Amino acid sequence: MIGSASGNIGSEVRLAARELGRAIAKNNLVLFSGACLGLPLEATLGAKEVGGNTVGVSPAINLKEHIEEYKYPSDVFDSIIFTGSGYKGRNVTLVRSCDSVISVQGMIGTLNELTIAYDEKKIVGLLLGTGGASDLFIEVLKKMGKPTDNVISSDDPNSLIEKIIEALDVL
């Protein structure tokens, strides 16, 4: 799950991210995130609420840097992968580690992850109505004349997960 780690994140968007995490876990899927704060943390907490398995992919080289330099949480993940690659390098590892990438809100970092996922031909899920990159990505692709066959969207977290599972089963 990718999305805004900071900035203006409303309570409704936070709740949607948490529900997305629960939906991922209820479907016996593993939630991967950037091991950061904000909406990825909300989704992680939602997954943990229902006994889900969570993996954080950190830009840090080790746990000390993850906590002290990045100020990221560590106790909510079942596993943390330390890339030592900074934000952009972490984004590549995160996207390549997933079967599908799901975006909630998001700004430049999320847009970077979305373009990596699109180029890697991943199923891209967009939780609509949350703002930012999630609401703009289809429009950007269309304006660039790019196909949107691998992009799935919904304003409902549970419906989005169902659609993604269906798309992944076809592959």
C-alpha positions in Angstrom: 0.0 0.0 0.0 1.3 3.4 -1.0 0.1 6.9 -0.1 0.7 10.1 1.8 3.2 9.7 4.6 2.8 13.3 5.7 1.0 16.5 4.9 -2.7 17.3 5.1 -4.4 14.0 5.7 -8.0 14.2 6.7 -9.7 11.8 9.2 -11.9 10.3 6.5 -8.9 9.4 4.4 -7.1 7.9 7.4 -10.2 5.8 8.1 -10.3 4.7 4.4 -6.6 3.6 4.6 -7.2 1.7 7.8 -10.2 -0.1 6.2 -8.1 -0.9 3.2 -5.5 -2.5 5.5 -8.3 -4.6 7.2 -9.6 -5.7 3.7 -6.1 -6.8 2.7 -5.7 -8.8 5.8 -9.2 -10.3 5.8 -8.4 -11.7 2.3 -5.3 -13.4 3.6 -3.0 -11.1 1.7 0.3 -9.6 3.0 0.4 -5.8 3.3 3.6 -4.3 2.1 4.3 -0.6 2.7 7.1 1.9 2.8 7.5 1.3 6.6 6.6 5.0 7.1 4.0 7.2 8.9 0.8 8.6 7.5 -1.6 6.5 5.4 0.8 3.5 5.0 0.9 3.3 8.8 -2.9 3.6 9.0 -3.3 0.7 6.5 -0.7 -1.3 8.5 -2.6 -0.7 11.8 -5.8 -1.8 10.1 -4.2 -5.0 8.9 -2.8 -5.7 12.4 -6.3 -5.1 13.9 -7.6 -8.3 12.2 -4.4 -10.4 12.5 -2.9 -9.5 9.2 0.7 -10.0 8.1 2.7 -6.8 7.4 6.0 -6.0 5.8 7.7 -2.6 5.9 10.2 -1.7 3.2 12.4 0.9 4.7 14.7 3.4 3.0 17.1 3.0 5.9 20.2 0.7 6.0 19.3 -0.7 9.4 16.9 -0.5 12.4 18.9 2.3 14.1 18.7 4.6 11.0 15.1 3.6 10.4 14.1 4.9 13.9 16.6 7.7 14.6 17.1 9.3 11.2 13.8 8.6 9.4 11.7 8.6 12.6 9.7 5.6 11.3 7.8 3.1 13.4 9.2 -0.4 13.9 6.9 -2.3 16.2 3.9 -2.6 13.9 5.6 -4.8 11.2 6.1 -8.5 11.2 9.2 -7.9 9.1 11.1 -4.9 7.9 13.3 -5.0 4.8 16.1 -2.4 5.1 17.1 -1.3 1.6 19.7 1.3 2.5 18.6 3.0 -0.8 16.9 6.1 0.3 13.4 7.0 -0.7 13.5 6.4 -4.5 15.5 3.2 -4.2 13.1 2.0 -1.5 10.2 2.7 -3.9 11.6 0.4 -6.5 12.1 -2.4 -4.0 8.7 -1.9 -2.6 6.9 -2.0 -5.9 8.9 -5.0 -7.2 8.1 -6.9 -4.1 4.3 -6.7 -4.6 1.9 -8.4 -7.0 -0.3 -5.2 -6.9 0.2 -1.7 -5.7 -2.6 0.2 -4.1 -2.6 4.0 -3.7 -4.4 6.2 -1.2 -4.1 9.9 -1.7 -0.4 10.5 -2.2 1.9 13.2 -3.6 5.2 13.2 -5.5 6.6 10.1 -3.7 3.4 8.2 -4.4 3.3 9.3 -8.0 6.9 8.0 -8.3 5.7 4.6 -6.9 2.7 4.6 -9.3 4.8 5.2 -12.3 7.2 2.5 -11.3 4.3 0.1 -10.8 2.8 1.1 -14.1 6.2 0.6 -15.9 6.6 -2.8 -14.2 3.2 -3.8 -15.5 1.8 -4.4 -12.0 -1.9 -4.2 -11.2 -2.4 -0.6 -10.0 -5.2 0.0 -7.5 -6.4 3.5 -6.8 -8.7 4.4 -3.9 -10.7 7.2 -5.4 -12.0 10.2 -3.5 -8.9 10.4 -1.3 -7.2 13.1 -3.3 -3.7 13.6 -4.6 -2.0 11.1 -7.0 -4.7 8.5 -6.5 -7.4 10.7 -8.0 -5.2 12.1 -10.8 -3.3 9.0 -12.0 -5.8 7.8 -14.6 -6.2 11.3 -16.0 -2.4 11.6 -16.3 -2.2 8.3 -18.2 -5.0 9.2 -20.5 -3.5 12.6 -21.3 -0.3 10.9 -22.2 -2.1 8.4 -24.5 -1.2 5.4 -22.3 -3.5 2.5 -21.8 -5.2 2.0 -18.4 -5.9 -1.8 -18.7 -3.9 -2.6 -15.6 -5.4 0.2 -13.5 -8.3 -0.6 -11.2 -10.1 2.0 -9.2 -12.9 2.2 -6.6 -14.0 4.6 -3.9 -14.6 1.6 -1.6 -11.6 -0.2 0.0 -13.3 -3.6 0.1 -14.6 -3.4 -3.5 -11.1 -2.4 -4.6 -9.5 -5.4 -3.0 -12.1 -7.7 -4.6 -11.4 -6.3 -8.0 -7.7 -6.6 -7.6 -7.9 -10.2 -6.4 -10.1 -10.9 -9.5 -7.6 -9.3 -11.8 -4.7 -11.2 -10.2 -6.5 -14.5 -10.6 -6.8 -13.9 -14.3 -3.0 -13.3 -14.7 
